[in-house]
Amino acid sequence: MRAYKNGTRSDFIYPCPLDCLVLNYLEVDAESFANRAEVKDDDEIVDFAEKINRWRSEEDRELLRQKILG
């Protein structure tokens, strides 16, 4: 996301399909998440995601796992 915001992403695609799955799970749009990543460090981003994950049900987590793993 930082490379996306800095315009240095080269051949990388943001948001890619995997990004979209995770962002949908976190209920945040790609642009908002990229803006957050631009001003927060990695630990703050992890904390943000973990706080959201805490209130998600185990069924939600399992569904995301299944979508990611195919």
N, C-alpha and C positions, 0 to 999 in steps of 0.2 A: 504494500500500500504506500509505503514511503516513496518508493521509486515511481509509482504512479503519480503521486502528488508532485514529485520533483521533475517529472517528465523524462526520467532516465530508465524507463522500464524495458527498453529494447524490444525483444521479441516476446516478453512476458505479457500475458493477458490478465488484466484485472478489471472487473471480477471474473475469474474463470468459473466454470461450473461447480467446482469444489468450494470455492469462495462463496458462491451463491447459496449452496446448501448450508454452510456454517452461518453465514450472515442471516439467512432466513430463520435458522434455529435461534440465533441471538436476538432476532426481531429488530435488526438494524439494517439500514440501507447501505450500499457500498460506499457512497460518497460520504455519508456521516462517519462511517468507520474509518475511511481513509483520512478524513479531517482529524479524527481522534488520534490515529496513529502518527500523524504528522507532529503533534504537540506532546504526546505521551511517550514514555520509554516502554520497553518490552514488559517489564514487571507490572506497570500500570495497566497495560493492555490485557495481560493475563488476569489480573485482579478483576478487571471489568467483565471479562468472559466468565470467570469463575463465579462471580456474584449472580450473574444471570443463570448459569447452569444450576446453581443451588436450588432455585425455585422451580426448575423444570422437573417433570415427573421421570421416573425410571423408564416408563414407556416412551416418552419423548426422546430420551437419551438413546434407547435401543433402536428406535426408528432412525435416528440420525446415523448411528453406527451401521445399520443395514444399508442405508442409502450410500454411505461413503464406501463401504466394502463391496457393494454390488450384490 
